Amino acid sequence: MRISFLLHNGYHIGGTIRATFTLAAELAARHEVEIVSVFRHRDEPILGVPTGVTLRHLVDLRKKSPGYDGEHPDFHRPARVFPRGDGRWKQYSALTDARIGAHLASVEADVVVATRPGLNVQLVRQAPRGPVLVGQEHLTLDGHGYRLRRDIRHAYALLDAVTTVTEADARAYRALGLPGVRVDAVPNSVPAPGLPPADPGAKIVVAAGRLTPVKRYDLLIDAFADVAAARPDWKLRIYGTGDASDNLKKTLAEQVERLGLGEHVFLMGTAHPMEPEWAKGSLAAVTSRRESFGMTIVEAMRCGLPVVSTDCPHGPAEIIEDGVDGRLVPVDDTAAVAAALLALINDDEARARAAKAALVASERFDPARIAGRHETIWTDLASAPATRRPRSHPAFRAAAHRTVGAAVDAVYSAKAAAGRLVRRFR
């Protein structure tokens, strides 16, 4: 089987990139696999090229590269095919519209898999008849704005399949009404770490992820103040960085200092690979208000760490069995996080049991198992062409969608203009 993934930027780092690279590497043992990155901003991908996989790009953002596309006139014209509702729309252009369209017109693949909503919509708009078209959702349907959800409802009806990373999000897509489109929940995969499991006796709690407000690291630090007061021999290490433009790391550092936790809480920055850092701890903590999946939960469990996590939408409750391989606590509840951590910190035997259970439970996210689930979906669709979706809507429906879309865009443009005017005269 020939499989082609369409990815926003395979030369960067992030959950979708890591999940795509892991899946592609596993599939490459049995299939011909390529990853097509819309953008390339560096010479080598941060995660390395997956073994057996071809990685290529469509638009070169490297200023010193002979193929630099930043001076191309179409690079500065807005995209018309890539949907405006996708949060990355401003990064796309008439050039990406043309390059993606040319790629899809010539792709020689049995299955084409796009990996973010905007690319899923563009896949439908530009792909020819022939390959199985799959749209992956690595975020959540209800996390998208109205404008993007409207395009999703219209365009996804022409996909062959939609895969989400949680069953909760799959239910949301089924409720959306996509007749004839296969909707399946297939979680992200995480390879087994190439090192021994963590020592349950280590007195370190580990947290990892981007430093963004939704992760609620401020709450975790507050909770750890209670932990440190009861068990001053334990430490908290937080791994990750935020956007260059934000001050969250500085804010968190000031919080640590204000609470007198300088010897207990450490902002570690980014670590790659992360597995050796997980293995230095014996507990993991996740305090997010929402998660599209919970990749760090699985990564920690694969290293033998039970996880204390908020029971936020959508992923944690589908990964953690409360009281067995971790703990689930209410969102935004500092006392509950502290109590759950202390319950495992103060009970060495319970922590060791949960660590063993986490190792066993996390095996279901092994790349071989997850790749097999994708293969089953794609093979079923490829072998039943009579049930495949058409590649275009009836003319009247397409015209109605364009008309309403133009009205919606006009409203958004008016709001943006009003906002700029207000800011100008403040």
N, C-alpha and C positions, 0 to 999 in steps of 0.2 A: 504494500500500500504506500502511496506517495502522499505525504502530509505536509502542508505548508501553514505555518503560524504567522499571523500578522500582528506585530507588537509595536507599541508607541516608540520606545527607545530601549533597545536591548543592551546599550552601552552604559546605562545608568544602573542604579540599584533600587530594589523595592520588592514588595511581596509578589506582585504580578509577574515581574521579571524572573524572580527566583523560582516561582511555581512553574512558569513556562519552560525555563531552562531544565528544571528537574524532570518534568514530564517528557520533554523532547529527548533528553539523554536516554531515558528508559525506552522510549519508543524506537530510537535509532538502532537498538540492538536487533530489531526485527523488521524495520521499515526504512524507507528513504524519507528523511526528515529535513526540512529547512525552516529557519526562522528569518523572516523579513522584517527588519527594523525600519520604521518610517524615518527615524532620525539617527544620526551618528554624530556625537559631539566629542569623542575621544578616539585615540588610536586603537586601544584594546578594551573590550568589555570588562567592567569591574569584576564580574563573576567568572570570567574566562569563557571560552567557547565550549559548549557541551560536547562531550566526546561523540564523534560520529555524526554531528549535526553541521549543516552548512548555515553560516550566518552571513547575511548581506544587508545592505541598507539602501534606502531610496533617496534620501536628502542628506547631504554632507554639511554639517555645521562647523567643521574644523577650519578655522580661518587660515591656517598655514597649509592646508591640503590643496593639491592641484585641482581637486574636484569640488572645492568650496562653492556652495550654492547660495550663500548669503547675498551675493550681488545680482542674482538672477531677478529680472523684473517681476516675474510671477511670484517670487518669494514674498514680496511686499504687498501683494493683492490678496484680499480676504478670501477664505475658502467658501465655496458655495455648495459643495457636495458633503463635506464633513459637517455634521450638524452643529448649529450655534449653541444648542443647549448643553453640549459636552463642555466640562470645565476647562479642557485643553484647547478649545476652539481657537483662541488667539495665537496659539503656536502653529496652527495649520494655515494653509494658504492655497492660492490657485495652483502653486507649484506642487504641493502635496496632493491636491485633487488630481492633477494630471499624472503624477508619478504613480500614485496608488492605482489609478484607473488603468494605466499601461501595464502595471504589474499584474493586476487581476485579469486583464484581457489575454495575457500570454502565459499565465501560470499553468504548469503541467502538474496537476495534483488531483488525487482522488478526493481529498478532504482539505478544505480551507477553513482555518480556525482563526477568528478575530478575537481579540482579548480585552477590549474595552468598549463601552457602549457606542462612542462615536465611530469607531472602526467597524463595529457590527452593523451600524446603519449604513456606512459607506460601502461595506461588503455587499449588502443587498442592492444598493443603488448602482453598483458598477460591475458586479461579477456576472460572467456569462452563464449560460446553461451548461451543465456538465458536472462539476464537482459538488460534493456534499458541502453545504454551507452551515457552519456552526458558530454561534455567537456565545462567547463565554462572559459570564458576569462575575467579576472578582470583587465587586462592591455589593450594593444592595439596591433593589428597585426603589424602595421608599426613600432612599437617600438621594435620589436624583430630583432635580427641579421639574416643574410642570412642563416646560418646553421640551426637555429631553424625554420625559415619560411619554409625551404625545408622539414624538418621533419613534420611540420604541414600540408603542402600540401599533403604529402604522407599519413600520419597516420590518419588525421582527416576525410579522405574520408571513413573510416570504422566506424566512430561514427554514432550514430542515430541522434544526435542533437548537435549543438554548440549554446551556448547562450553568448551574449556580454552584456555589461552594457550600451552601447549607440547605437543608430541607425546608427551613422556614422561608427562605427566599424563593425556593422553587414553588412553594404554595402561593406566594405572592404573584409569581409569573403565571401560574395556571389560572389564578383568579382574574388576571388581566384580560384573558380571552384571546388566545392565539390558536384558533381551531386548526387541527392537523399538524401543529408544530410539536415536536417531542420536547418535553421539559424534564430534565433530570438533575438531581443534586449529586455532584461528584466533588468531594472535598479536595483540597490541595494535598499534595504528597510531600513528605519529608523523609529524606534518606536516613538510614541508621548511621549514627556518628561513628567515625572510625577510631574511637577511643573508649576506654572502660567507662561504665556507668558512674555517675556522681557518688560521692561518699555521703551516706545519710548522716554521718557525724559532723560534717562541715557546718560551721555556724555562720552561714552566709545565705541571705535571701537575694535572688537575682531578678531584675526586671529589665526588659529590653523592648525597644520600639522607638519610633520617631518621637521627638520631644514636641508634642502638639497638645493643646488644651484638652482634646477629647480623651487623651490617655490618662488624665487626672493624676499625674505624678505628684502634684501638690498634695492631694489626698493621701497618697501612699506615704509621703514623707511625714505628714501629720500622724498617720496611723503608726508609723515606725517610731515616732517619739514615745508612744505608749509602750511599744515593744522594747525599746532601749531602756526605758525606765524600769521595766520588770526583768529584762535579760540584757544587761549591758555588755555581755560577752558576744552578742550577735551583731552582724553588720548587714547593711543594705547596699548593693551595687546596682546602679541604674545605667544601662548602656543605650546610646543613641544620641543623635543630634537633630536639630530642627533646621528650618530654613535660615539662610544667612541673614535674612531681614528681621527675624524675630528675636525677642529678648527673653524667651522662656528659660533658657539655661541660666542666664544671669538671675532671673527671678527665683528659680529653684535654688540656686546657690545661696542667695540672700535668705531664703526660707530656712535652709539647713543651718546657716550661721545664726539666725535669729532664735532658732529652737535649741541651739547648743548641741547640734548633732554632728559637728565636724569630725569626730572620731568614730562615727557610726554610719553615716550615709555618704556615699561617694558617687559623683557624676563621672562616669568612666569614658564618655565619648563613644565613638564607633569602634567595634571590633569585628574583624573579618579574617578568618571564620569565627563564628560565635560559639560553636560547639565547645571548645576548650573553656570558655568563660562560663557557660551553663554548668559544666562538669565541676567547677570549683565551688558551686553552691550545693545546698541540699533542699532548698525550697525556691519556688518561683512565685512572683506576684503579678497580677494583671488587674488594673483598677479602671479600665476604660468605661466610658459612658455608652459606647457602642463599638462593635467589631463586625466587620463583614464576614470574617471567618475566625481568626485567632491563631495565626501561623505560629506566633511565639509560644503559645500554649503547647502545641504539638512538638515544637522544637525542644522545649524544656522537658516534656514527658519522654521524648525519645532519648534524652540524656539521663533519665532516671530521676527527675525532679517532680514531685507532686506540686500542683499549682493551686494557689488561692486566687480565685478570679471573681470579679463582679459578674452577676448573672444578667449580662446585658444582651441586647439583640446583636447579632443573630447566632454567633457561633459557640460560645463557651459551654452552654448546656448540651450541645450536641457532641462535645469533646470530652468534658469532665463528667464522671459519675460521682456526684456529691457524696462525700464521706467514704469513698473507696480509693480513688486515685487523685483526689484533690478536694477542694471546698468551693462552693458557690455562695456568694454573699450578695446582698442587695446593692444596687448601684448608688453611689454617692453616700455611702454609710461608712464613715471613718472608723467608728467603734467596732462595726462588724468585721472590717478588714483586720484590725488589730487583734480582735478576739480569735479569728480563724487562724491567723499566723501564730499567735501564742499557744493555741490548742495543739498545734503540730510541733512547735518549738519545745514545748514543755513535756512532750510525750515522745521519747526517742523510738519506742517500739511502734507506735502508730505512724510515725514519720517513715520508718523503714518499710513498714507494710505498704503504705501508700506509694512509696518509691518503686517497689517491686510491681505493684498494680499498674502504675503509670507506664512502666516499660512494656508490660504485656499489652495493655490497652492501646498504646500508640502504634503497635505493629500494624493495625488496620490502615494506617496512613502510609505504609511502605509504597514507594514508587511503583513496584511491580504490580501491586494490587490495584492501585489507582489507575495506572495505564491500562490495565486489563478492562476496567469498567468503561473507559473512553473507547477502547477498541471495539467493545461489544456494541456500543451505541452507533459508532460510525459504520461498522460492518453491516449491522441491521439496516441502516438507511441506504447504504450503497447497494445492497442486494434487493431492495424493494423500490425500484425507480418509479413504479406506478403511483406510489404514495408521496412522491417528492413534491415540494411546493413550486408554484409558478414563480417566474422571476419578475413579474410586474403586476401591479394592481389594475383593475378595470379603470378605464380612462376617467370615468366620472368620479371615482373615489380618489384617484391621484390628484385630479383637478381640485376637488374639495379640500384635500389635505394641503395643497399648495396655497390655496386662497386663505384658509384659516391660519396657516403658518405665516404668511405675509402680514396678516393682521396682528398676530402675536408678536412678531419681530418688531413691528411698528410701535407697539405698546412698550416693549422693552427698550427700544431705541429712545423713545420719548422720555422714559424714566431716567435713562442714563444721561441724556442731555440736560434734563432738569437738575440732576445731581451735580453735574459739572458746573452748571450756572450757579447753584447754591454755594458750592465750594469756592467759586471765583470771587463772590461778593461777601464772603464771610470776613 
